[in-house]
């Protein structure tokens, strides 16, 4: 495996994605806070550009006793939402939120000396 330069860290703001190519491989590098995540930009459902979708926190039902009182967001569990059909994947692992057998291909990301690199 070899590291490939993606961009300077200040060129990828929090909440944004940078799509890079390596040969025929497209990889989405996503910044969330101080962390970087990289996945193949290919949804296992029907080949959509998964990394180009929005990122949303997990929606949780709020139940008090036996009563549903509403919903809230879990900001600690961000999801990547494929723009083609809405398939959701955990940002931290690349696993589908319902069926963990469906996964985005994950790559290691290194941020150092002002640059962001993906290990391919």
MARLUMDREN-195811 format. One record per residue: residue number from 0; chain; x, y, z of N, C-alpha, C in turn. Coordinates in pm, whole numbers. Layout:
<rs>
{num:NUM, cadena:A, n.px:X, n.py:Y, n.pz:Z, ca.px:X, ca.py:Y, ca.pz:Z, c.px:X, c.py:Y, c.pz:Z}
...
</rs>
This chain:
<rs>
{num:0, cadena:A, n.px:84, n.py:-119, n.pz:0, ca.px:0, ca.py:0, ca.pz:0, c.px:88, c.py:124, c.pz:0}
{num:1, cadena:A, n.px:35, n.py:232, n.pz:-56, ca.px:111, ca.py:355, ca.pz:-64, c.px:20, c.py:473, c.pz:-33}
{num:2, cadena:A, n.px:78, n.py:573, n.pz:30, ca.px:1, ca.py:694, ca.pz:62, c.px:-7, c.py:784, c.pz:-60}
{num:3, cadena:A, n.px:-127, n.py:843, n.pz:-80, ca.px:-148, ca.py:935, ca.pz:-190, c.px:-204, c.py:1065, c.pz:-134}
{num:4, cadena:A, n.px:-144, n.py:1176, n.pz:-177, ca.px:-186, ca.py:1309, ca.pz:-133, c.px:-326, c.py:1339, c.pz:-185}
{num:5, cadena:A, n.px:-413, n.py:1389, n.pz:-95, ca.px:-549, ca.py:1427, ca.pz:-133, c.px:-559, c.py:1578, c.pz:-147}
{num:6, cadena:A, n.px:-522, n.py:1649, n.pz:-40, ca.px:-528, ca.py:1794, ca.pz:-39, c.px:-462, c.py:1846, c.pz:87}
{num:7, cadena:A, n.px:-447, n.py:1976, n.pz:96, ca.px:-404, ca.py:2037, ca.pz:222, c.px:-521, c.py:2030, c.pz:318}
{num:8, cadena:A, n.px:-493, n.py:2013, n.pz:446, ca.px:-601, ca.py:1995, ca.pz:543, c.px:-694, c.py:2117, c.pz:549}
{num:9, cadena:A, n.px:-643, n.py:2237, n.pz:524, ca.px:-730, ca.py:2355, ca.pz:528, c.px:-814, c.py:2369, c.pz:400}
{num:10, cadena:A, n.px:-791, n.py:2283, n.pz:301, ca.px:-873, ca.py:2283, ca.pz:180, c.px:-995, c.py:2190, c.pz:191}
{num:11, cadena:A, n.px:-1004, n.py:2120, n.pz:304, ca.px:-1117, ca.py:2030, ca.pz:327, c.px:-1185, c.py:2069, c.pz:458}
{num:12, cadena:A, n.px:-1281, n.py:2161, n.pz:451, ca.px:-1348, ca.py:2207, ca.pz:573, c.px:-1431, c.py:2097, c.pz:638}
{num:13, cadena:A, n.px:-1460, n.py:2115, n.pz:766, ca.px:-1544, ca.py:2024, ca.pz:841, c.px:-1678, c.py:2004, c.pz:770}
{num:14, cadena:A, n.px:-1719, n.py:1878, n.pz:756, ca.px:-1846, ca.py:1846, ca.pz:694, c.px:-1841, c.py:1832, c.pz:542}
{num:15, cadena:A, n.px:-1725, n.py:1851, n.pz:484, ca.px:-1713, ca.py:1845, ca.pz:339, c.px:-1648, c.py:1714, c.pz:294}
{num:16, cadena:A, n.px:-1660, n.py:1688, n.pz:164, ca.px:-1601, ca.py:1569, ca.pz:104, c.px:-1514, c.py:1611, c.pz:-14}
{num:17, cadena:A, n.px:-1407, n.py:1539, n.pz:-34, ca.px:-1320, ca.py:1559, ca.pz:-151, c.px:-1313, c.py:1426, c.pz:-223}
{num:18, cadena:A, n.px:-1349, n.py:1424, n.pz:-350, ca.px:-1342, ca.py:1303, ca.pz:-430, c.px:-1208, c.py:1301, c.pz:-501}
{num:19, cadena:A, n.px:-1134, n.py:1192, n.pz:-484, ca.px:-1006, ca.py:1175, ca.pz:-553, c.px:-1014, c.py:1051, c.pz:-639}
{num:20, cadena:A, n.px:-932, n.py:1046, n.pz:-742, ca.px:-927, ca.py:927, ca.pz:-825, c.px:-786, c.py:870, c.pz:-823}
{num:21, cadena:A, n.px:-781, n.py:739, n.pz:-830, ca.px:-654, ca.py:666, ca.pz:-840, c.px:-679, c.py:558, c.pz:-944}
{num:22, cadena:A, n.px:-633, n.py:582, n.pz:-1067, ca.px:-668, ca.py:493, ca.pz:-1177, c.px:-818, c.py:502, c.pz:-1201}
{num:23, cadena:A, n.px:-887, n.py:389, n.pz:-1199, ca.px:-1032, ca.py:388, ca.pz:-1216, c.px:-1107, c.py:392, c.pz:-1083}
{num:24, cadena:A, n.px:-1034, n.py:402, n.pz:-974, ca.px:-1092, ca.py:400, ca.pz:-840, c.px:-1124, c.py:542, c.pz:-792}
{num:25, cadena:A, n.px:-1251, n.py:566, n.pz:-755, ca.px:-1290, ca.py:693, ca.pz:-694, c.px:-1302, c.py:674, c.pz:-544}
{num:26, cadena:A, n.px:-1242, n.py:767, n.pz:-470, ca.px:-1245, ca.py:760, ca.pz:-324, c.px:-1296, c.py:893, c.pz:-270}
{num:27, cadena:A, n.px:-1391, n.py:887, n.pz:-178, ca.px:-1441, ca.py:1005, ca.pz:-112, c.px:-1373, c.py:1021, c.pz:23}
{num:28, cadena:A, n.px:-1310, n.py:1135, n.pz:45, ca.px:-1246, ca.py:1165, ca.pz:173, c.px:-1334, c.py:1267, c.pz:242}
{num:29, cadena:A, n.px:-1381, n.py:1231, n.pz:361, ca.px:-1478, ca.py:1312, ca.pz:435, c.px:-1414, c.py:1361, c.pz:563}
{num:30, cadena:A, n.px:-1432, n.py:1489, n.pz:591, ca.px:-1384, ca.py:1545, ca.pz:718, c.px:-1504, c.py:1566, c.pz:810}
{num:31, cadena:A, n.px:-1491, n.py:1514, n.pz:930, ca.px:-1594, ca.py:1534, ca.pz:1032, c.px:-1522, c.py:1573, c.pz:1161}
{num:32, cadena:A, n.px:-1532, n.py:1700, n.pz:1195, ca.px:-1456, ca.py:1750, ca.pz:1310, c.px:-1308, c.py:1743, c.pz:1278}
{num:33, cadena:A, n.px:-1233, n.py:1681, n.pz:1365, ca.px:-1089, ca.py:1665, ca.pz:1343, c.px:-1055, c.py:1531, c.pz:1281}
{num:34, cadena:A, n.px:-1155, n.py:1451, n.pz:1248, ca.px:-1132, ca.py:1318, ca.pz:1193, c.px:-1156, c.py:1317, c.pz:1042}
{num:35, cadena:A, n.px:-1084, n.py:1227, n.pz:975, ca.px:-1099, ca.py:1207, ca.pz:831, c.px:-1136, c.py:1062, c.pz:806}
{num:36, cadena:A, n.px:-1225, n.py:1041, n.pz:709, ca.px:-1268, ca.py:908, ca.pz:670, c.px:-1259, c.py:898, c.pz:519}
{num:37, cadena:A, n.px:-1223, n.py:780, n.pz:469, ca.px:-1213, ca.py:760, ca.pz:325, c.px:-1280, c.py:630, c.pz:286}
{num:38, cadena:A, n.px:-1367, n.py:639, n.pz:185, ca.px:-1440, ca.py:522, ca.pz:136, c.px:-1443, c.py:524, c.pz:-16}
{num:39, cadena:A, n.px:-1450, n.py:405, n.pz:-74, ca.px:-1471, ca.py:398, ca.pz:-218, c.px:-1605, c.py:463, c.pz:-247}
{num:40, cadena:A, n.px:-1608, n.py:546, n.pz:-348, ca.px:-1728, ca.py:622, ca.pz:-382, c.px:-1822, c.py:535, c.pz:-466}
{num:41, cadena:A, n.px:-1863, n.py:422, n.pz:-407, ca.px:-1946, ca.py:326, ca.pz:-479, c.px:-2039, c.py:257, c.pz:-380}
{num:42, cadena:A, n.px:-2167, n.py:283, n.pz:-392, ca.px:-2266, ca.py:222, ca.pz:-304, c.px:-2285, c.py:75, c.pz:-343}
{num:43, cadena:A, n.px:-2283, n.py:-17, n.pz:-247, ca.px:-2300, ca.py:-159, ca.pz:-281, c.px:-2442, c.py:-193, c.pz:-326}
{num:44, cadena:A, n.px:-2536, n.py:-101, n.pz:-311, ca.px:-2673, ca.py:-128, ca.pz:-352, c.px:-2684, c.py:-134, c.pz:-504}
{num:45, cadena:A, n.px:-2660, n.py:-20, n.pz:-571, ca.px:-2668, ca.py:-18, ca.pz:-718, c.px:-2560, c.py:69, c.pz:-780}
{num:46, cadena:A, n.px:-2449, n.py:84, n.pz:-711, ca.px:-2335, ca.py:153, ca.pz:-769, c.px:-2339, c.py:304, c.pz:-768}
{num:47, cadena:A, n.px:-2426, n.py:362, n.pz:-687, ca.px:-2435, ca.py:508, ca.pz:-678, c.px:-2312, c.py:569, c.pz:-613}
{num:48, cadena:A, n.px:-2295, n.py:701, n.pz:-627, ca.px:-2180, ca.py:772, ca.pz:-569, c.px:-2203, c.py:801, c.pz:-420}
{num:49, cadena:A, n.px:-2189, n.py:699, n.pz:-337, ca.px:-2228, ca.py:706, ca.pz:-195, c.px:-2167, c.py:825, c.pz:-121}
{num:50, cadena:A, n.px:-2040, n.py:854, n.pz:-146, ca.px:-1973, ca.py:959, ca.pz:-70, c.px:-2019, c.py:1099, c.pz:-107}
{num:51, cadena:A, n.px:-2090, n.py:1112, n.pz:-218, ca.px:-2137, ca.py:1242, ca.pz:-263, c.px:-2272, c.py:1279, c.pz:-204}
{num:52, cadena:A, n.px:-2329, n.py:1188, n.pz:-124, ca.px:-2456, ca.py:1216, ca.pz:-59, c.px:-2435, c.py:1303, c.pz:65}
{num:53, cadena:A, n.px:-2546, n.py:1335, n.pz:127, ca.px:-2538, ca.py:1417, ca.pz:249, c.px:-2496, c.py:1331, c.pz:367}
{num:54, cadena:A, n.px:-2454, n.py:1397, n.pz:472, ca.px:-2424, ca.py:1331, ca.pz:598, c.px:-2524, c.py:1381, c.pz:700}
{num:55, cadena:A, n.px:-2586, n.py:1285, n.pz:768, ca.px:-2687, ca.py:1316, ca.pz:868, c.px:-2662, c.py:1235, c.pz:993}
{num:56, cadena:A, n.px:-2696, n.py:1290, n.pz:1109, ca.px:-2685, ca.py:1210, ca.pz:1231, c.px:-2798, c.py:1106, c.pz:1239}
{num:57, cadena:A, n.px:-2772, n.py:1002, n.pz:1314, ca.px:-2871, ca.py:898, ca.pz:1339, c.px:-2996, c.py:961, c.pz:1401}
{num:58, cadena:A, n.px:-3113, n.py:922, n.pz:1353, ca.px:-3239, ca.py:967, ca.pz:1410, c.px:-3282, c.py:863, c.pz:1514}
{num:59, cadena:A, n.px:-3312, n.py:910, n.pz:1635, ca.px:-3354, ca.py:820, ca.pz:1742, c.px:-3492, c.py:857, c.pz:1792}
{num:60, cadena:A, n.px:-3573, n.py:755, n.pz:1819, ca.px:-3704, ca.py:778, ca.pz:1880, c.px:-3685, c.py:805, c.pz:2029}
{num:61, cadena:A, n.px:-3760, n.py:899, n.pz:2080, ca.px:-3759, ca.py:929, ca.pz:2224, c.px:-3887, c.py:871, c.pz:2283}
{num:62, cadena:A, n.px:-3870, n.py:780, n.pz:2376, ca.px:-3982, ca.py:712, ca.pz:2439, c.px:-3969, c.py:729, c.pz:2590}
{num:63, cadena:A, n.px:-4076, n.py:773, n.pz:2652, ca.px:-4082, ca.py:787, ca.pz:2797, c.px:-4190, c.py:690, c.pz:2846}
{num:64, cadena:A, n.px:-4147, n.py:590, n.pz:2922, ca.px:-4241, ca.py:485, ca.pz:2961, c.px:-4285, c.py:411, c.pz:2837}
{num:65, cadena:A, n.px:-4414, n.py:411, n.pz:2810, ca.px:-4468, ca.py:350, ca.pz:2689, c.px:-4511, c.py:454, c.pz:2586}
{num:66, cadena:A, n.px:-4471, n.py:578, n.pz:2607, ca.px:-4520, ca.py:687, ca.pz:2523, c.px:-4410, c.py:741, c.pz:2432}
{num:67, cadena:A, n.px:-4439, n.py:746, n.pz:2302, ca.px:-4349, ca.py:807, ca.pz:2205, c.px:-4363, c.py:958, c.pz:2219}
{num:68, cadena:A, n.px:-4251, n.py:1028, n.pz:2244, ca.px:-4258, ca.py:1172, ca.pz:2265, c.px:-4187, c.py:1252, c.pz:2156}
{num:69, cadena:A, n.px:-4130, n.py:1183, n.pz:2059, ca.px:-4065, ca.py:1255, ca.pz:1950, c.px:-3937, c.py:1188, c.pz:1905}
{num:70, cadena:A, n.px:-3862, n.py:1262, n.pz:1826, ca.px:-3736, ca.py:1212, ca.pz:1775, c.px:-3627, c.py:1314, c.pz:1797}
{num:71, cadena:A, n.px:-3503, n.py:1264, n.pz:1800, ca.px:-3387, ca.py:1353, ca.pz:1814, c.px:-3273, c.py:1296, c.pz:1731}
{num:72, cadena:A, n.px:-3170, n.py:1376, n.pz:1714, ca.px:-3052, ca.py:1334, ca.pz:1640, c.px:-2943, c.py:1291, c.pz:1737}
{num:73, cadena:A, n.px:-2870, n.py:1184, n.pz:1701, ca.px:-2751, ca.py:1141, ca.pz:1775, c.px:-2630, c.py:1189, c.pz:1697}
{num:74, cadena:A, n.px:-2576, n.py:1304, n.pz:1736, ca.px:-2462, ca.py:1364, ca.pz:1665, c.px:-2336, c.py:1278, c.pz:1673}
{num:75, cadena:A, n.px:-2334, n.py:1179, n.pz:1762, ca.px:-2218, ca.py:1090, ca.pz:1774, c.px:-2222, c.py:974, c.pz:1676}
{num:76, cadena:A, n.px:-2329, n.py:963, n.pz:1599, ca.px:-2342, ca.py:856, ca.pz:1500, c.px:-2384, c.py:917, c.pz:1366}
{num:77, cadena:A, n.px:-2285, n.py:971, n.pz:1295, ca.px:-2312, ca.py:1033, ca.pz:1165, c.px:-2325, c.py:925, c.pz:1058}
{num:78, cadena:A, n.px:-2411, n.py:953, n.pz:960, ca.px:-2434, ca.py:861, ca.pz:849, c.px:-2400, c.py:928, c.pz:717}
{num:79, cadena:A, n.px:-2352, n.py:847, n.pz:624, ca.px:-2338, ca.py:886, ca.pz:485, c.px:-2464, c.py:836, c.pz:415}
{num:80, cadena:A, n.px:-2533, n.py:923, n.pz:342, ca.px:-2657, ca.py:884, ca.pz:275, c.px:-2633, c.py:887, c.pz:125}
{num:81, cadena:A, n.px:-2641, n.py:771, n.pz:61, ca.px:-2620, ca.py:763, ca.pz:-84, c.px:-2729, c.py:846, c.pz:-155}
{num:82, cadena:A, n.px:-2690, n.py:933, n.pz:-247, ca.px:-2788, ca.py:1020, ca.pz:-312, c.px:-2883, c.py:948, c.pz:-408}
{num:83, cadena:A, n.px:-2851, n.py:828, n.pz:-451, ca.px:-2938, ca.py:760, ca.pz:-546, c.px:-3063, c.py:703, c.pz:-480}
{num:84, cadena:A, n.px:-3049, n.py:627, n.pz:-373, ca.px:-3164, ca.py:558, ca.pz:-314, c.px:-3172, c.py:571, c.pz:-163}
{num:85, cadena:A, n.px:-3089, n.py:654, n.pz:-104, ca.px:-3099, ca.py:682, ca.pz:39, c.px:-3040, c.py:576, c.pz:130}
{num:86, cadena:A, n.px:-2961, n.py:484, n.pz:77, ca.px:-2896, ca.py:386, ca.pz:165, c.px:-2803, c.py:461, c.pz:260}
{num:87, cadena:A, n.px:-2810, n.py:424, n.pz:388, ca.px:-2731, ca.py:494, ca.pz:491, c.px:-2622, c.py:404, c.pz:546}
{num:88, cadena:A, n.px:-2505, n.py:464, n.pz:564, ca.px:-2388, ca.py:393, ca.pz:616, c.px:-2330, c.py:473, c.pz:733}
{num:89, cadena:A, n.px:-2283, n.py:402, n.pz:835, ca.px:-2217, ca.py:469, ca.pz:948, c.px:-2088, c.py:532, c.pz:897}
{num:90, cadena:A, n.px:-2071, n.py:660, n.pz:926, ca.px:-1950, ca.py:730, ca.pz:883, c.px:-1825, c.py:667, c.pz:943}
{num:91, cadena:A, n.px:-1831, n.py:623, n.pz:1066, ca.px:-1712, ca.py:572, ca.pz:1134, c.px:-1667, c.py:436, c.pz:1083}
{num:92, cadena:A, n.px:-1758, n.py:355, n.pz:1029, ca.px:-1722, ca.py:218, ca.pz:989, c.px:-1749, c.py:186, c.pz:843}
{num:93, cadena:A, n.px:-1840, n.py:259, n.pz:779, ca.px:-1880, ca.py:228, ca.pz:642, c.px:-1986, c.py:120, c.pz:632}
{num:94, cadena:A, n.px:-2032, n.py:69, n.pz:746, ca.px:-2135, ca.py:-35, ca.pz:745, c.px:-2273, c.py:25, c.pz:727}
{num:95, cadena:A, n.px:-2358, n.py:-48, n.pz:653, ca.px:-2498, ca.py:-9, ca.pz:637, c.px:-2564, c.py:-9, c.pz:774}
{num:96, cadena:A, n.px:-2654, n.py:85, n.pz:799, ca.px:-2712, ca.py:100, ca.pz:933, c.px:-2804, c.py:-15, c.pz:972}
{num:97, cadena:A, n.px:-2858, n.py:-88, n.pz:875, ca.px:-2947, ca.py:-201, ca.pz:905, c.px:-2877, c.py:-335, c.pz:880}
{num:98, cadena:A, n.px:-2815, n.py:-348, n.pz:766, ca.px:-2755, ca.py:-476, ca.pz:724, c.px:-2603, c.py:-461, c.pz:721}
{num:99, cadena:A, n.px:-2535, n.py:-505, n.pz:825, ca.px:-2390, ca.py:-486, ca.pz:836, c.px:-2312, c.py:-566, c.pz:731}
{num:100, cadena:A, n.px:-2379, n.py:-652, n.pz:655, ca.px:-2310, ca.py:-722, ca.pz:546, c.px:-2282, c.py:-627, c.pz:429}
{num:101, cadena:A, n.px:-2359, n.py:-518, n.pz:419, ca.px:-2335, ca.py:-417, ca.pz:317, c.px:-2239, c.py:-313, c.pz:373}
{num:102, cadena:A, n.px:-2127, n.py:-295, n.pz:306, ca.px:-2025, ca.py:-202, ca.pz:356, c.px:-1963, c.py:-124, c.pz:241}
{num:103, cadena:A, n.px:-1926, n.py:-2, n.pz:273, ca.px:-1842, ca.py:75, ca.pz:182, c.px:-1698, c.py:31, c.pz:204}
{num:104, cadena:A, n.px:-1620, n.py:25, n.pz:97, ca.px:-1479, ca.py:-13, ca.pz:111, c.px:-1404, c.py:103, c.pz:177}
{num:105, cadena:A, n.px:-1342, n.py:74, n.pz:289, ca.px:-1276, ca.py:177, ca.pz:370, c.px:-1126, c.py:181, c.pz:341}
{num:106, cadena:A, n.px:-1070, n.py:303, n.pz:347, ca.px:-927, ca.py:325, ca.pz:332, c.px:-877, c.py:403, c.pz:453}
{num:107, cadena:A, n.px:-752, n.py:378, n.pz:490, ca.px:-691, ca.py:454, ca.pz:599, c.px:-657, c.py:594, c.pz:551}
{num:108, cadena:A, n.px:-676, n.py:691, n.pz:641, ca.px:-646, ca.py:831, ca.pz:612, c.px:-545, c.py:880, c.pz:716}
{num:109, cadena:A, n.px:-447, n.py:956, n.pz:670, ca.px:-347, ca.py:1014, ca.pz:758, c.px:-346, c.py:1164, c.pz:734}
{num:110, cadena:A, n.px:-352, n.py:1241, n.pz:844, ca.px:-338, ca.py:1386, ca.pz:836, c.px:-207, c.py:1422, c.pz:907}
{num:111, cadena:A, n.px:-115, n.py:1482, n.pz:833, ca.px:12, ca.py:1520, ca.pz:894, c.px:75, c.py:1636, c.pz:816}
{num:112, cadena:A, n.px:144, n.py:1719, n.pz:890, ca.px:218, ca.py:1832, ca.pz:833, c.px:132, c.py:1914, c.pz:736}
{num:113, cadena:A, n.px:5, n.py:1932, n.pz:773, ca.px:-84, ca.py:2016, ca.pz:692, c.px:-143, c.py:1950, c.pz:571}
{num:114, cadena:A, n.px:-119, n.py:1819, n.pz:553, ca.px:-173, ca.py:1749, ca.pz:437, c.px:-261, c.py:1632, c.pz:477}
{num:115, cadena:A, n.px:-345, n.py:1589, n.pz:385, ca.px:-432, ca.py:1473, ca.pz:404, c.px:-392, c.py:1369, c.pz:300}
{num:116, cadena:A, n.px:-369, n.py:1245, n.pz:346, ca.px:-322, ca.py:1138, ca.pz:260, c.px:-410, c.py:1015, c.pz:278}
{num:117, cadena:A, n.px:-433, n.py:941, n.pz:169, ca.px:-508, ca.py:816, ca.pz:175, c.px:-413, c.py:702, c.pz:140}
{num:118, cadena:A, n.px:-422, n.py:596, n.pz:217, ca.px:-341, ca.py:476, ca.pz:195, c.px:-417, c.py:384, c.pz:101}
{num:119, cadena:A, n.px:-365, n.py:369, n.pz:-19, ca.px:-433, ca.py:285, ca.pz:-122, c.px:-348, c.py:163, c.pz:-149}
</rs>
